[in-house]
Amino acid sequence: MAAVTTLRSSCRTAGRLGSGASRARFSSDSPHSRTSVSSRWPRFLREEPVLPVTGVLFSGSSEKIISKFYSFELPEVCVHHIRSCSSIRFIKSKYACVFDKSAFNFSHQQRLFRTSAVSHGQIVQFKLSDIGEGITEVTVKEWYIKEGDSVSQFDSICEVQSDKASVTITSRYDGIIRKLHYNLDEIAYVGKPLVDIEIDASKGVAPEEDVVETPAMSHEEHTHQEIKGHKTLATPAVRRLAMENNIKLSEVIGTGKDNRILKEDILSFLAKQTGAILPPSPKAEIIAPLSKSETVPTAPKDKARKIPIPISRPVVFSGKDKTEPITGFHKAMVKTMSAALKIPHFGYCDEIDLTHLVQLREELKPLAQSRGVKLSFMPFFIKAASLGLLQYPILNASLDEGCQNVTYKASHNIGVAMDTEQGLIVPNVKNVQVSSIFEIASELNRLQALGSASQLGTNDLTGGTFTLSNIGTIGGTYAKAVILPPEVAIGALGKIQVLPRFNGKGEVFKAQIMNVSWSADHRIIDGATMARFSNLWKSYLENPALMLLDLK
C-alpha cells in the first residue's frame, strides 16, 4: 500500500463520492490517465457514488464489482469508510477498493490522490488542564451537559472533585458536544480529553494550552487579563461576575497567589459597596451559652432529657457487601491521616472559665449584627491563639521531611475544622496576626457558607499553619486531636457547660466551662512549651481585656 500512502495535488474528481464527501481521482501525470480510464467506465458509473481505482472498482451503494482494469496476482486490499472529512486520514470504510501496487509505476514517492473537504465542523478534544497544587487526577461528580448539547465559551461543562477542592470546568469553545469521555464518579486525568466539541471550522481553534478551567469559587488560576499596562490575574468566571456587577478589576485587590483576583474578592468588593453579607453557616457556631436572665439550672428530669435524633443515612447493607472507591475529601483524609501517623504526638488538656467572655460576646453580638457579621466564640479563640503564637513561634512552624530544618511561618493562617456532608474539611483564616476580631468573624462567615455549599477553593484549604477543631459544636468535652502535616500543633475545643466552681473564698458559683485538648509534635515541641502557650491562651479568654494589651 506504499503507493497510496501519499497524495498528489494535480488531480480532478472522476466521480461523485456521496453528499458532502471527499473527492478523489487519478493523477493527470499517471500512466493511467483520466482519458484512458474513464473511457472504460459504464455509463451508470458516472452517476453513482464510486471510487475509481487501479485494479478493481467497487460500487459504493451496492458493494459489487463494477469493472476490472488491470490483471494482477497478489492484490493488496484496502477497505475504507468515506465520510465528510478534511483529510484522507479520516476516510473510513464505505467504499471497498482493491489496489494493485504494481500498477503505480512512479519513479518518485508522490501522492496519487488528493482530498478537498466541504467546510464542516471540526472536532476538538477539550482536555483537562492542570488545576494546580500538584493535582493529577480528579473525580467527575456532575455533568452539566450531554452529547448533542450546544455550548458557548465560559459555559459550565462539569464539576470535578480532587482530594482538595471541587472545581467547575468551563468551555473554551462555542460548539456542539459530541462525546463525553467519562461517566459520573470516574477518574479523569490532567492532560487527557474530557469532552469532544464540534466547532465551526471557519472560526478556527485556539491553542490547546489556552484552555482553562474555572473553580467553583476560588482556585489557583491561569488566565491573564491585560489592564492598563499590567496583568490582572482572574478567571473567565471572575471576569464575567465583575462585568455583570459593573466592577473594574483594576479596582479590586486580589488575595490569591501572585495577587490573583478570586471570586471572593469580587463578592467582598461588592459587599462593601452594597452592604450585602454572605449568609453564614451555623455549623461552626459553638453551643450558645445561657443568657444572663437565666438562674442556676436545676437538674433535669430523666424523662425530659433530650435524646439525639439519629441522622438518616443511605442504606449500605442490602443482603450483600458493598464496595465503593474512596474519593473526594475522604481520599484527602486517607493521605493526610496516613502522614499524620508518622508524627509522635503528645497531649495536654485543661479547662477554661469563659464566664467573662460569654458576657462580652452577648454585649458585642448586636453591634456585630449591625455590621452584618455573625459573632461566635471562634473569632476570640482564633485571635487569642494568634497572640500566643507571637510569644511561642515554634508552635507556628513546620518540620521538613528529613527532620533537619524547622521553618517558622511569618503568617498565622489558622485552620478551623468543619463538619460537612462531604466529610471533614479544614479551611483556614489567612493572616490572623494582622486581623481584628470582626474581620476574623466576617471571614469565618464566608468560609462556613462556602463549606456548607461544597464550594471552598484550593486557596482556602491550603497554607494552614495552626489548627483549632471545635468538636463542641457536635458534643463532647475532651478529644485527642490529630496534627495535620506539615503543622506541628492542633487544639480541640469542647462544648461550653454551666458547671459549679469555687471562687477564692470557697464559695460556689456558676461558671461557663470549656475544656481544651492540645496535641503537639514531640520532635520539636516539649510539654513545658505547650503548657505555657496554653496558659497564655487561657488567660486571654478568661480575661478578654488582657488581649487589648498585646494587640498590634
N, C-alpha and C positions, 0 to 999 in steps of 0.2 A: 504493500500500500504506500510505499515511499513516494510513488509518482503522484499521489493525490493528497499529500500532506501539506502542499503549498498551493497558493492561488496566483493566477496571473491576471493582471489588470485589464489587458486588451481583450475583453470578452463582450458578447452580446447575448441576450436571452434568446434561446431557441424555442422555448415552450413555456406556457404558464404553469407555475408550481402551486397554484391554490391561492385563495384570498389572503392577502397580506403576507405571503410567504417570501422567502428569499428567492432570487432568480439566478440561474447559472447556465452557462453554455461552454462550448469548446473554445479554446484559444484560436484566434484567427490565423496564427502562425503555426498551428498544429498541422501535422500531415493529414489529419482527418478534419478538414476544414468544414465550415458551415455548409458550403455548397455540396460537397461530396457526401456529407452525411444526411442532410435534410432531403436530398433527392430520393433517399431510400425509405423515408418515413411514410406510413399510410396516411391518408388524408385526415382521418379522425384523430390521428396522433397530435396534430397541431392544435386541436380544440380541447384536448384533455390535459389535466394537470399531470405532466410526466416529467421525468428527468432523463435527458439523453446522455448516454454513457458509451464508452468504448467497451465492446463486449456484448452484453445482453441488456435490453431496455425493458423495464417493468412499468406497468400502468399504476399510477398512484391510487386509482379508485378500485380497480378490480384485482390488483396484485397478480396479474398474469403476464407472461412474457409476450411483449408486443413484437419485437423484432430482434434478430441477431445480425451483427455487422461483421464480426471477425470470429474466426475459429481459434480455439486455444485448448490446451490440455489440462493445465493446472491453474484455473482461475482463482483469484483471491476475492473473497466475498466481503462486502461492507454493507451493513444494514444501518440506515439512519432514520430517525424521525425528523421530518421537516416541519417547522413551525415558524411563526413570526420571530425574527431574530436579527441581530445586528452583526453577527459573526458566524462563519461556518462552524465554529467550535460549538455552537449551541444547537446545531442540527440534530434532531432525534429521529427515530425510526418511524417513518410513514411511507417512504419510498424505498424499495429494495433494489440495490444495484449490484451487479456482478462486474468487477473490473478486471481487465486483462493488463497486468503491469507491463508485459512485453509490447503492448500496442502503443505505449507512450515512448516514442523514440526521440527524446530530447537530450542534447549534449550538456545541458545545464539543469540545475535544480530550480525550476520555476513552478509557480502555482498554475494549475490548469483551469481552475475555476475562480470566480470571484462572487461575492455576495453583496448586494445593496439592499439594506433594510428600509422598509417603510417606517416612519417615525412612530415608535411605540414607547410605552413606559419602560423605564429601566429599573430593574430590581436591585435594591441596595440593601446590604446586610447591615443592620443597625447593631453595633457591638456594644457590649457593656464596658464602659470606660473605667479607668482607675478612680475609685471614690475615696482614696486617701487612707491614712492610718494603717498602711500595710495590709489592707483587706484584699484578699484574692478570690473569695467566693461569698456568695450571698444566697439566701433562700427567697424564691418568688412567693410572696404572700398574697398578692391580688393583681389580677389583670383588669385594667380599665378599658381595654379594647378587645375586639375579637377579629378573626380573619374576615376581610371584606370591608371593615370599617374604614372611613376616611379620617385622616388626622392632619392637623396643622402643626406648624412649629410651636413648641412650648406646651403642646397638649400632653397631659399625663398619659403615660403608656402603662406603667405598672408600679407596684410598690414592692421593694425588696428589703430584706432584713438581714443585716450582718450580725456578728456577735457583739456589736457595739451600738448600733442605732438602726432605725428604719429610714429608708431613702426612697423618694419618689423619682422615677426615671421619666424624663420628658422627651418628646420627639424633637429630632434635629431637622426633620424634613416635612414638607407637605406631600401627601400621597395616600396610598391605599395599603392597608395591612394585608400582606399575602400569606405570611406564615408566622406562627408563634413557635419558638424553638423549645419552650419549656412549659410544663404543666405546673399547676399550683403545688407548692411545697417541694418543688425540685430545686436542686442546687445549680445556680448559674455562676459561671466563672468569668472573671475580668478578662477582657480581650476576646471573648467568644461571642458569636452572633446571638442577639436577643430576639429580634424580630426581623422579618424581611419586609421592606416597604417598597412598593412600586411608585416611582416618582415620574413626573413629566420629563421626558428626555430633553425637551427644549430648555428646561431650567437648569440643567446641569447638576452635578453632585459636589457638595462641599468636601474638602479633605476629611478623611476619617478622624484625624486627630482633633478636629474641631468639635466632634460630638461630645456633648456634656451631659451630665446627669444633675438633676435638681433634688436636693434633700427635702425631706418632709417639712422641716422647719429651718434647721441650720446645720451646715457641714463645711468641711474644707472644700472650697470652690476652685474652679479653674478658668472661669470666664472673665475676661477683662473688658472694661469699657473705658473708652477714652473720654476724658472730661478736662477741657481747658489745660492741655499740656501735660497732664499726668494721668496715670492709670487708676481707675476706681475698680476694685475687685468686687464683683457681685454676680449672682446667678441670674439667668433669664427670669426665674420666678420672682426674685427680689426686684429686678428692674421693672417687671410688669406691675408688681404691687406698688412700687413707688410711683409709676406712671398713673395708675388708677387713682391714687390719692394726691396727685399733683405735687409730689415731693421731689426735689432735686437731690440726686445722690451726692452731689458735691457738698451739700449742707449737712449730711449725715455722717457721724463719726462711727467708723467700723470697729467692732470689738473682736472680730475673728482673726485668724492667723494672717500676718502681713497686712493688718488693717482691713481685712475683707469685711464688706457690709453684709450682715446676716439679716434674716427676716425679722429677728427680734429687734434689731436696730431700727428698722423701719417702723415696727409697731411701737417701740418706745418713743421714737421721734413723733409719731402720730399721736400717741397718748399725751405727750407734753403739750401738743397744740390743741387737742380737743378735751383733755381731761379724762379720756377713757382709760380703764384699767382692765387688764386681763383677769378673768374670773379665777380665783384661787381654788385649789383643791383642798377639801377638808381632811385628806388622808394624813397629812403631816402635822396636823394640829394636835398638840398634847391635850390629854383629857382635861377638860375645863375644871378649875378649882371651884370650891363652894364660894358663894358670894358673901359679902360682909354681913348681910342681914340674917344669914343662917346661924342658928345656935349650935351648941355642941351636939353632934348627931347621937341618937340613941341606937342601940344595937338592933339591926333589922331582924324581923321575924324570918324564920327559915322559909315559911310558906310564901313570903312576899319577896324573897330573893330572886333577882332576875337571872334566868338561865340563858346563856348564849344560844342564839338561833344558829343551827348548823348551816354552813354555806352549801348551796346546791352545786354539784359538780357533774360533769358528763359521766355517764356510766362507762367504766373501764372494763369490768369483768362481765361477760355475757355468755359464759359457758366455755370460753376458750381464752387462753392467754393472749394478750395484745402487745405487740412490739411496734414501737414507733421511733423514728430518729430524734436525737436531741438537736434542736435548732434554736436560732434566735438568742434571746438573753440567757436561756438555760445553757446554751453552748458556751457562752462567755463565762458563766458561773463555773462550769467544769474546768475551764482553763485557769481562771483566777484562783479558785479554791485549791486546785492541784498545786499551783505555785505557792499558795499560802502555807500549805503543809510543810514546806521546807524551812519555814521561819520558826525559830524557837520562841514560843510565846511565854509570857508570864502575865499574871493578872493582879489587879489592885482594885479593891472595892471600898466605897464609902457611902454615907448618906448625907444629904444636904437639906437644910431647912430653908424652904423657899417662901416662907410667910411674907417677908417684906417684898419679895419680887412679885408675888401674887397681887399684893396691894398696888404696887407700882403699875403693873400691867393693866389692872382694872381702871386706873386713872388715865392711862395713855390710850386705851382702846378707842374711846370716842374721837380723840384727836387723830388717831391713825385712820379711822374710818372716814373722817372728813377729808383726808388726803387720798382716799381711795385705796388704802392699804389694810389688809387683814393682819393684825398683830397677834402672833402666837408667842409662846415662850422660846421657840427655837432661835430667833434672832439674838436674844440675850445670851443663850448658851453659846452660840457661834462667836459672838463678839468677845465674850469672856475667854473663850478658848484662844482666840487670836491674841489677846493681851497676854495670856500665859505663854504663848509660843514666842513672843518677843523676849521673854525672860529665859525661856528654855528652848532655844532654836534647834537642839538636837532632835526634838520631837517633830519638827517640820522638815526633816531631812530624808534622804534616800541612800541606800547602800547598793553599790554596784554588784554585778553577778559574781565577781571574783572575791568579794568581801575585802577589797583592798583600799577603796576610797569611799568617803562619805561626802555627799553633796548637800549643802544647806540651801534650802529653797528661799528665795527672796520674797516670793508671793505666798500669801496664805490662802490657798484655794481649798476651802473646807467642804468636804463632801457630806451629803445628807442622804442616808439610806431611805429609800421609798419602796413601799409595797404596792405593786400594780397588778393588773390582771395578767400581764405578760410575764410577771416574775419580779425579782429584786433588781432595782436599778439604783445607781448611786451618782446622781448629778452633783456638781459642786458649784459653790458660790465663789466667784473669782475675786481676788484682791480684797479680802475681808479686812486686812490691816489698814486700808485707807477708806473703808466704807462705814457709814453711820448705821445705827440700828434700823432706822426707817428704810434706808437703801437696801440693807440685807433682807428686811421683811418683804420689800417690793420684789426683789429678785427671787426670793423663795416662792412668792405667789406665782411668778411666771414659770418657774421650774415645776411646781406642783401641777399647774394647769396643763403644761406640755406633757408631763409624765403621765397624767391620767388619760390623755388622748394618744399616748404612744407616739409622740411627735418630737421627742427630745433629740437634738442633734449631736453629732460627734464632739463638737466643741464643748457642749455642756457635760458630756460624760467622761471626758479625758482631762488629764492635767491636775488631778487632785493631789494634795499634799498631806492632808489630815482628814479624818472622818469621824462623824458623830452619827450613831444609829439610834433613832428614837423608838425603841421597842415598846415604850409605854403607850403608844397610840393603839396598840393591839392588846396589850396586857403584860403582866409580869413585872418583877422588881429588879432582879439581877439577871445578867446574861454573860456568856463567855464569847465576846466578840472576836471575829477572825480578821486579822490585818489584811488589808488589800495591797498587794505588792504594786509599786515599789515603796509604798508608805511604810512607816515604822511604828505607828501607833493608831489606836482607834478607841472610841468611847461608846458604851451602850447605856442609854438613859432609860430608867424605869418609869412607871406611872407615878403620878403625884397622888399621895394618900394623906388623908387627915388622920393624924395619929397623936396620942398623948405623949408629951415630953415634959421633962423637968427643967425649970429655969435655975438660975444661980442660987436662989433662995430655997430650993427644994419644992417649989410649988408646981403643980401640974398645969399645963396649958395646952391649947390646941395648936398643933403645928402642921404645916404643909410640907410633907417629907417626900423627897425623891431620892432614889438610890442610883448610883452610877458605878459602872464596871469598866475599868480600863484594861486594855491589852497592849503590850509593847514588845518590840523586837529585842530580846535579851542579848543579842550580839553586840549592840551598840548602846543600849539603854539599861541602866541599872534600876533597881527598885526604889532607891532613895530619890533619884531624879523624877521618877514617875510620881512618887508620893508628894514631893514638893510642888510639882506642877498642879496636881490635883488639889492640894491645899490652897494654892493661889486662885485657881479657878473657882473653888468653893467659896472663898472669901468675897469674890466679886458678885456672886449670885446671892449669897446670904446678906450682903450689904451693898446693894446696887450703886449707892452713892460713891463707893470706892472706885468704881470704874471711871468716874469723872477725873480722878487724879492722874490716871495713866493714859487717858485718851489722847491721841495725837492727831 
